[in-house]
């Protein structure tokens, strides 16, 4: 499934007669601001038909009380993992059009997320991820307190996990969860994370 996000601004132009109306920028662009940390620290997984971890009915997300239950085994509740993750630059699929123009048809993102594999439940969860099931949505949160995915969530195109066992005195059991997803209109929506 290719994600197409609902935006708070007019979306990309759809034809030759349309015009991209630029959004407002900070009035004083010369002001030095403290940036937010970008490391992905939280993954929220929502099986199809499950309660969402977030309620977007007011526009900005709030916690959906009872929406997360890591002990649930019926896919009725969302799951929450804490770890260390990142998303690099997406792979851009382009089309070479007339008169030397290039159009980006879609972007393919890869999110990698490392978790400590101490409990059997975490290991079993990662083993299930190796089955490659994509019958869920997900959202991700950063150490800077931002939540990505919007009210629609992110539909993955592939899911995998790796459980390497490294050598050395400082090596620990870690697993890596890997999501890929595709979009036609850029990065997912961003909000403040009510669970940060």
C-alpha positions as CSV (number, residue, x, y, z in Angstrom):
1,X,0.0,0.0,0.0
2,X,1.3,3.4,-0.9
3,X,0.6,6.1,1.8
4,X,-0.8,9.4,0.8
5,X,-0.9,11.8,3.7
6,X,-3.6,14.3,4.6
7,X,-1.9,17.6,5.0
8,X,-2.8,20.7,7.0
9,X,-1.9,22.8,3.9
10,X,-2.9,22.5,0.3
11,X,-1.2,19.5,-1.1
12,X,1.2,19.3,-4.1
13,X,-0.2,20.7,-7.4
14,X,-1.9,18.1,-9.5
15,X,-1.7,19.7,-12.9
16,X,0.0,22.3,-15.1
17,X,-2.5,25.1,-14.1
18,X,-2.2,24.5,-10.4
19,X,0.1,26.7,-8.2
20,X,1.9,25.6,-5.1
21,X,1.0,28.1,-2.4
22,X,4.0,28.3,0.0
23,X,3.2,28.1,3.7
24,X,4.2,30.8,6.2
25,X,7.7,30.6,7.7
26,X,9.0,32.1,11.0
27,X,8.9,35.9,10.8
28,X,12.5,36.2,12.0
29,X,14.6,33.6,10.1
30,X,17.8,34.8,11.7
31,X,16.8,33.6,15.2
32,X,18.8,30.7,16.6
33,X,16.6,28.0,17.9
34,X,17.3,24.8,19.9
35,X,16.5,21.9,17.7
36,X,14.5,18.8,18.7
37,X,16.3,15.4,19.0
38,X,15.5,13.3,16.0
39,X,16.4,9.8,17.2
40,X,13.3,7.5,17.0
41,X,12.7,6.2,20.5
42,X,9.1,4.8,20.3
43,X,7.2,2.6,17.9
44,X,3.4,2.2,18.2
45,X,1.9,-0.7,16.3
46,X,-1.8,-0.9,15.6
47,X,-3.1,-4.2,14.2
48,X,-6.0,-3.9,11.8
49,X,-9.2,-3.3,13.8
50,X,-7.4,-2.7,17.0
51,X,-7.8,0.3,19.4
52,X,-5.5,3.1,18.4
53,X,-2.9,4.4,20.9
54,X,-4.0,7.9,19.9
55,X,-7.2,9.9,19.5
56,X,-7.0,12.5,16.7
57,X,-10.7,13.6,16.9
58,X,-9.6,17.1,18.1
59,X,-6.9,17.5,15.4
60,X,-3.8,17.0,17.6
61,X,-3.3,13.6,19.1
62,X,-4.1,12.8,22.7
63,X,-3.6,9.5,24.4
64,X,-6.4,7.0,23.9
65,X,-6.9,5.6,27.4
66,X,-6.7,1.8,27.2
67,X,-5.6,1.9,23.6
68,X,-2.2,0.3,24.4
69,X,-1.9,-3.1,26.0
70,X,1.3,-5.0,25.5
71,X,-0.1,-8.0,27.3
72,X,-3.0,-8.4,24.8
73,X,-2.8,-11.4,22.5
74,X,-6.0,-10.9,20.5
75,X,-4.9,-7.9,18.3
76,X,-7.5,-5.8,20.0
77,X,-5.0,-3.3,21.4
78,X,-2.0,-1.4,20.1
79,X,1.6,-2.3,21.1
80,X,4.3,0.0,22.3
81,X,8.1,-0.6,21.9
82,X,10.9,1.6,23.2
83,X,14.3,1.4,21.6
84,X,16.8,3.2,19.3
85,X,15.8,3.9,15.7
86,X,16.3,6.0,12.6
87,X,15.1,6.7,9.1
88,X,17.6,7.6,6.5
89,X,17.0,9.5,3.2
90,X,14.3,7.8,1.2
91,X,14.9,6.1,-2.2
92,X,13.2,8.2,-4.8
93,X,11.6,6.6,-7.8
94,X,11.6,9.1,-10.6
95,X,10.2,9.5,-14.1
96,X,12.1,11.4,-16.8
97,X,9.5,13.6,-18.4
98,X,9.6,15.8,-21.5
99,X,11.8,18.9,-21.7
100,X,14.3,17.5,-19.2
101,X,11.9,17.6,-16.2
102,X,12.1,14.9,-13.6
103,X,9.0,13.9,-11.5
104,X,9.2,11.9,-8.2
105,X,6.6,9.2,-8.5
106,X,7.1,7.9,-4.9
107,X,9.6,7.7,-2.0
108,X,10.5,4.5,-0.3
109,X,11.6,4.8,3.4
110,X,13.3,2.3,5.6
111,X,12.9,2.6,9.4
112,X,15.3,0.5,11.5
113,X,14.6,0.1,15.3
114,X,16.9,-1.6,17.8
115,X,15.4,-3.1,21.0
116,X,17.0,-5.1,23.8
117,X,16.0,-8.8,23.7
118,X,15.9,-9.7,27.4
119,X,12.3,-10.9,27.7
120,X,11.0,-13.9,25.7
121,X,8.0,-11.8,24.7
122,X,10.2,-9.3,22.8
123,X,12.1,-12.1,21.1
124,X,8.9,-13.8,20.1
125,X,7.5,-10.5,18.8
126,X,10.6,-10.1,16.6
127,X,10.3,-13.7,15.4
128,X,6.7,-12.9,14.4
129,X,8.0,-9.8,12.5
130,X,10.2,-12.2,10.5
131,X,6.9,-13.6,9.0
132,X,6.6,-10.3,7.1
133,X,3.0,-9.6,8.0
134,X,1.9,-6.1,7.1
135,X,-1.6,-6.2,8.4
136,X,-1.2,-3.2,10.7
137,X,-0.4,0.5,10.9
138,X,2.4,2.1,12.9
139,X,3.5,5.5,14.2
140,X,6.9,6.5,15.5
141,X,8.0,9.0,18.1
142,X,11.3,10.8,18.6
143,X,13.3,11.7,21.7
144,X,12.4,15.3,20.8
145,X,8.8,14.6,21.7
146,X,7.4,14.4,18.1
147,X,4.9,11.8,16.8
148,X,4.9,10.8,13.1
149,X,2.1,9.1,11.2
150,X,-0.9,11.3,11.7
151,X,-4.5,10.1,12.1
152,X,-4.1,7.7,9.3
153,X,-1.0,5.9,10.6
154,X,1.7,4.5,8.4
155,X,1.0,1.4,6.3
156,X,4.1,-0.7,5.9
157,X,5.0,-2.3,2.6
158,X,7.4,-4.8,4.3
159,X,8.3,-5.8,7.8
160,X,11.3,-7.8,9.0
161,X,13.4,-8.4,12.0
162,X,17.0,-9.4,12.6
163,X,18.3,-11.1,15.8
164,X,22.1,-11.1,15.4
165,X,24.4,-12.4,18.2
166,X,27.6,-10.4,18.2
167,X,30.9,-11.3,20.0
168,X,32.8,-9.4,22.6
169,X,32.6,-8.5,26.3
170,X,30.2,-5.6,25.6
171,X,28.0,-7.4,23.1
172,X,24.3,-7.8,24.2
173,X,21.3,-9.4,22.7
174,X,19.6,-6.9,20.5
175,X,17.0,-7.2,17.8
176,X,16.3,-4.9,14.9
177,X,12.8,-4.3,13.6
178,X,12.8,-3.1,10.0
179,X,9.8,-1.3,8.4
180,X,9.7,-0.1,4.8
181,X,6.9,2.2,3.6
182,X,6.1,4.2,0.5
183,X,4.5,7.6,-0.1
184,X,3.4,9.6,-3.0
185,X,3.7,13.0,-1.2
186,X,6.7,13.0,1.1
187,X,7.2,12.4,4.8
188,X,4.4,11.5,7.3
189,X,2.6,14.2,9.3
190,X,4.2,15.3,12.6
191,X,2.5,16.3,15.9
192,X,3.6,16.6,19.5
193,X,3.6,13.2,21.1
194,X,1.2,13.0,24.1
195,X,3.1,10.0,25.4
196,X,6.6,11.6,25.3
